[in-house]
Every structure is written in structure tokens, then in C-alpha cells.
Amino acid sequence: MDKQVRFRGAVAVVGLVVLGAVQGSASGAQTVEAVSAPTAKVCVGKQPKGGDEGYGSPNNPLERLLTYVEKAVEGKGRHAAVYTALSVGDDYRSTDIYRIPSAAFDEDICGTAEQGVTVRLHDSDINEQDLSALADRITDDMTRWDGTFDMRSVGLDGMGHVRVGVDDPETAESIIHEAYGEKHIRVEYMPQAELQ
């Protein structure tokens, strides 16, 4: 059975999706296998294990690390300026963290990880705050191109991009990139949501 993890108010199914903000605040979905950016640095936790190994327990080493990261990057936290995103590995013992390169961030996070936890650090050139602001700008224009294409979702993909779901990516991609830039935006097909 799939596990869930909470991070910054979002819930993601570990092993199937990574954490991200949809329209600025909910969770997005991206397969872990899609994490294709080259790994800048890998560190394996060295701190002593502190309790129960079961995933979902308050004493789980990965959950403790995620809680630590959350406190360090939220609001005006000491690493907010460099943090971009994170995803949780399907092994429930690893995480991929995207950040603007920072020796202080790397040392802090790697030095906190407990034995059995692997942290893969990926380079980014944008922080979460700026990425969320970009997602908010696009969200504000959800109906701007009605009649040309249907924008169906906007969210962070957990890997340093804003993912825009549309009915017609071939038409929408160049329009969206011209309006907002293309560096941090991924346009993809999303089927119409069914009402139940």
C-alpha cells in the first residue's frame, strides 16, 4: 500500500508522486522516475538513528528530516532564500532536494540526516518563493486564453518547475512561454476533470 507524507501543508503519495504546490498551495503529482536532473551531491545520514523505523511514525528518520527542512525553509527561515523543492523517494528512506547551490544549506541538511536516510541535492537557479509567485501569476490568468486553449491546472512539480496542464499543449506551449518565459515552465496535456 502506498504511504503518505506531509510537507508544508501538502500531502503526497510516496512512491507515486512528489510534493509540490498546485495553484500555489496544494500537492502536485510527478512520478519519481521523472526526476532526471543530474545529482549535484549525495549525502548519506550519519547521525544516530532516533527511534522507530516505521514510516508514518513520529520517530521515523525521514519524517524527522523533512520536519527539520520545513522549519529551515518556511517563511523567513534561514534557508528560504535558496530552497526550491523536494520529492520523497519510493523507498521511504531518501529525498531529492532542489536548491540554489549553498554550502551552508548542504552542510546543515546533510549534517542533520540520520543513518539510513539518503539526501540527493540538485542545483536550481530559482527559489520556492519566486517559483510560487510565477505559479500565482499564471493561475490569475486561468481563463485568459479561453477559446484558444483550456488551462486546467497550474502547480509546482517538486523539481523546480511550474507545471501547466492544458487541453492542447501544441497550441498552448508557445503562448504560455511567450507570456511568462519558458525557463521554469513545463506545459503538458491534462484531461478534463470529471465531476462526480
KEMAR-707034 format. One record per atom (N, C-alpha, C): x, y, z; residue in one letter. Coordinates in steps of 0.02 Angstrom, whole numbers, plus 50000, padded with zeros to 5 digits. Layout:
N
XYZA
...
END
This chain:
196
500434994150000M
500005000050000M
500445006250000M
500235011349964D
500625017549960D
500585021250026D
501115024850042K
501155028750103K
501035036050085K
500875040050136Q
500805047250125Q
501285050850171Q
501485056850149V
501925060950190V
501665068150187V
501715071650242R
501515078650244R
502125083050242R
502095088350202F
502635093250199F
502335099850180F
502415104750223R
502185111550211R
501445111750193R
501045107650228G
500335107750218G
500095103750158G
500555100450122A
500355096550063A
500415089150079A
500015085050047V
500045077850055V
500235074849989V
500705070149989A
500895066749928A
500935059349941A
500755055249893V
500835048049899V
501555046349882V
501915043849930V
502625042349921V
502685036349876V
503135036749828G
503235031449780G
502875032649715G
502355036749716L
501995038349655L
502055045649637L
502085049949686V
502105057149671V
502615060549715V
502795066649694V
503215070749735V
502825076749759V
503095080149807L
502745085849836L
502785091849791L
502265095849790G
502255101949751G
501635105849768G
501605111849745A
501025116049760A
500615116949697A
499985115249700V
499535116349644V
499185122949656V
499225127249606Q
498945133949612Q
499185137249675Q
499805135949693G
500125139349749G
500065135849816G
499615130649824S
499535128249892S
499385120949901S
499195117149851A
499035110149861A
499585105849833A
499475099249828S
500015094949805S
499945093249731S
500505092549697G
500515090749626G
500785083649620G
500755080849561A
500975074049552A
501495073649496A
502025070149509Q
502545068849459Q
502875062349480Q
502955057749434T
503255051449452T
503975052549473T
504195048549522V
504885049149545V
505365047649489V
505175043049444E
505605041349388E
505745047249343E
505305052349345A
505395058149302A
505925062949328A
506185061649388V
506715065849415V
507345064349375V
507495068649327S
508035067049280S
508625071849284S
508565077149324A
509115081849329A
509715078349360A
510315079949337P
510905076649366P
510975078449440P
511175073549479T
511265074649550T
511915078449562T
511865083949598A
512455087949612A
512845085049670A
512485082049718K
512815079649778K
512365074549812K
512675069149837V
512305064149875V
512625063549944V
512205063749995C
512475062650062C
512045057450097C
512365053150136V
512025047950174V
512065049950247V
511495049650281G
511465051850350G
511965048150395G
512245051950441K
512735049050488K
512525049750560K
512005053750572Q
511765054550641Q
511475047950666Q
511525046550731P
511235040350757P
510485040150745P
510235034150732K
509505033350723K
509165034950789K
508575038050784G
508245040150844G
507555037150853G
507485030650853G
506835027750870G
506555023250816G
505895022550818D
505525018050775D
505665019250701D
505745013750664E
505885014250592E
505255014750550E
504675013250577G
504065012850537G
503885019450506G
503745019350439Y
503565025450405Y
502885027850430Y
502825034150444G
502205036950470G
502225037850546G
502725034950577S
502795035950649S
503155042550661S
503025045750718P
503365052150731P
504115051550738P
504345045450747N
505065044450757N
505425041950695N
505095042050638N
505405039750577N
505955044650555N
506565042150539P
507125046550521P
506975051150463P
506635048750411L
506485053050353L
505995058550373L
505475056750410E
504995061850432E
505325067150476E
505785065050518R
506145069950559R
506545074750516R
506865072050464L
507255076350419L
506795081150382L
506225078750356L
505755083050320L
505485088550365L
505355086950428T
505125092050476T
505665097250487T
506285094950491Y
506845099550500Y
506915104250440Y
506875101350379V
506915105350318V
506355110450316V
505745108250332E
505175112750331E
505285118850375E
505535117850435K
505655123450481K
506205128050455K
506695125150420A
507265129050396A
507105133150334A
506565131350297V
506435134750233V
505785138750232V
505345137850281E
504705141350279E
504785148750298E
504355152850271G
504355159950288G
505025163250277G
505285165850331K
505945169050329K
506475164650361K
506365158050356G
506845153150383G
507535154250354G
508025151650389R
508725152950371R
508925150550301R
508545145850273H
508715143350206H
508165144850154H
507685149050171A
507135150550125A
507385153550059A
507905157350061A
508155160750001A
508455155949950A
508645149949970V
508965145249924V
508555139049909V
508055137549950Y
507655131449942Y
507175132049882Y
507135126649843T
506685126549785T
506125121449795T
506285115149805A
505775109849808A
506075103449835A
505645098649849L
505895092049867L
505405086649845L
505655080649838S
505245074849824S
505475069249870S
505035064449881V
505195058849926V
505265052649884V
505805048849896G
505925042749859G
505435037249874G
505335032649827D
504855027349838D
505105022049887D
505715022849911D
505985018349962D
505825020750032D
505515026650039Y
505335029650104Y
505955031250147Y
506545031150116R
507155032550154R
507595037750120R
507345040650066S
507755045450029S
507335051350007S
507695056849994T
507365062849970T
507805066249919T
507495069249869D
507845073449820D
507655080649838D
508165084749850I
508045091749868I
508365096149815I
507975100949791Y
508195105749741Y
508315112349776Y
508905115249764R
509075121549797R
509575125449755R
509575132049765I
510105136149736I
510735134049773I
511275132349738P
511875129749773P
512065134049833P
512155130549890S
512325133849952S
512685128949997S
513315130350012A
513695126050056A
513375125650125A
513115131250149A
512805131350216A
512175126950218A
511765127250166F
511175122950162F
511375115650161F
511835113950116D
512045106950109D
512325104250174D
512755108150206E
513055105850269E
512525104850323E
512055109450327D
511535109050378D
511095102950367D
510835102050306I
510375096550292I
510735089750296I
511315089250265C
511685082950267C
511915081250338C
512085086350376G
512305085250445G
511735083250491G
511115084450471T
510535082650511T
510265075750495T
510385073350434A
510105066950412A
510375061250455A
509915056850473E
510085051050515E
510305045150473E
510625040350504Q
510835034250470Q
510235031050436Q
510325028850375G
509785025750338G
509415030550292G
509565037050296V
509235042050254V
509735044550203V
509535044550140T
509955047150086T
509655053650060T
510085058650053V
509865065250027V
510235066449962V
509845067549909R
510145069349844R
509995076749832R
510515080749825L
510455087949817L
510555089849744L
510065093349716H
510075095349646H
510125102949641H
510505105349592D
510575112549582D
509955115449549D
509785121449570S
509235125349541S
509475132549535S
509095136649500D
509275143749496D
508685148149516D
508195145149551I
507615148949574I
507395146149641I
507155150549686N
506915147949750N
506165146849748N
505905143449799E
505195141649800E
504745147849800E
504955153049835Q
504535159049838Q
504445162049768Q
504975162649730D
504925165449662D
504535160649616D
504645154149625L
504275149249585L
503525149549600L
503355150149664S
502645150749683S
502335157149656S
502725162549656A
502475168949629A
502325168149554A
502755164549518L
502645163249447L
502005159149438L
501925153949479A
501325149749475A
500705153949490A
500745158449537D
500175162749554D
499985167349495D
500495170049461R
500365174349403R
499995170549349R
500215164349336I
499895160249285I
499185158449307I
499105156749371T
498445154949398T
497955160749390T
498185166749402D
497755172649395D
497475173349324D
497815170249275D
497615170649205D
497295164149179D
497025160149224M
496755153649204M
496265154049145M
495875159349142T
495365159749089T
495565164549032T
496175167149035R
496405172148987R
496365169748915R
496505163348903W
496525160848834W
495935156348817W
495395156948854D
494795153048838D
494615154248765D
494475148848730G
494325149348659G
494925147548616G
495535148448645T
496145146548610T
496385139748636T
496395139148701F
496525132748735F
496235133248805F
496165127548837D
495885127248904D
496435125748954D
496585130548998M
497085129349051M
496715125949109M
496945119949127R
496585115949176R
496925115349243R
497565116549248S
497905116249313S
498565120049309S
498775122449367V
499415125749375V
499695123449441V
500315121149442G
500605118949505G
501355118049501G
501675117449558L
502385116149561L
502495108649556L
503005106649519D
503095099449507D
503555096049556D
503805099549606G
504255096449655G
504975096049631G
505115098649571M
505795098349544M
506025105049517M
505695110449539G
505925117049519G
505595119849457G
505005117449440H
504635119949382H
503915121149400H
503595125649362V
502875126449364V
502595122049309V
502135117549327R
501825113149279R
501135115849262R
501005116949197V
500375119649174V
500015114149134V
499435112049157G
499045106949123G
498525110249078G
498515108249014V
498075111248965V
497755105748922V
497245107648884D
496915102848840D
497285102048774D
497685107048754D
498025107048689D
498735109748697D
499205105548719P
499885107948731P
500225110948669P
500065108148611E
500385110648549E
500225117948537E
499605119848550T
499395126848542T
499625131048601T
499565128448661A
499665132348721A
500395133848737A
500845129148722E
501535129848745E
501865136448724E
501835138048660S
502175144148636S
501835150448665S
501185150248673I
500815156048701I
501015157148774I
501025151748812I
501195152248883I
501925154348891I
502365151548852H
503075153348858H
503195160648837H
502835162948788E
502905169948768E
502655174648823E
502125172748857A
501835176948909A
502235176948973A
502535171248992Y
502855170649058Y
503585168349055Y
503855167048997G
504525164248992G
504475156748990G
505015153448972E
504975146148967E
505435142449014E
505895145949046K
506415142549084K
506145138049140K
505645140249176H
505405136449233H
504695133849224H
504465133449162I
503775131449148I
503755125249104I
503375120349124R
503255114349085R
502515114049068R
502365113649004V
501665113348981V
501535106048962V
500975103348986E
500815096348971E
500065095448964E
499885089948932Y
499175088348924Y
498865086248990Y
498265088749004M
497885086449060M
497165085349038M
496895079349049P
496205078149029P
495715082249070P
495115083049044Q
494595086749079Q
494425083049144Q
494395086749199A
494195083749262A
493465081749259A
493315075849286E
492625073549286E
492305075349353E
491705078049349L
491325079649409L
490955073549432L
490965072249498Q
490625066449524Q
490085068449573Q
END
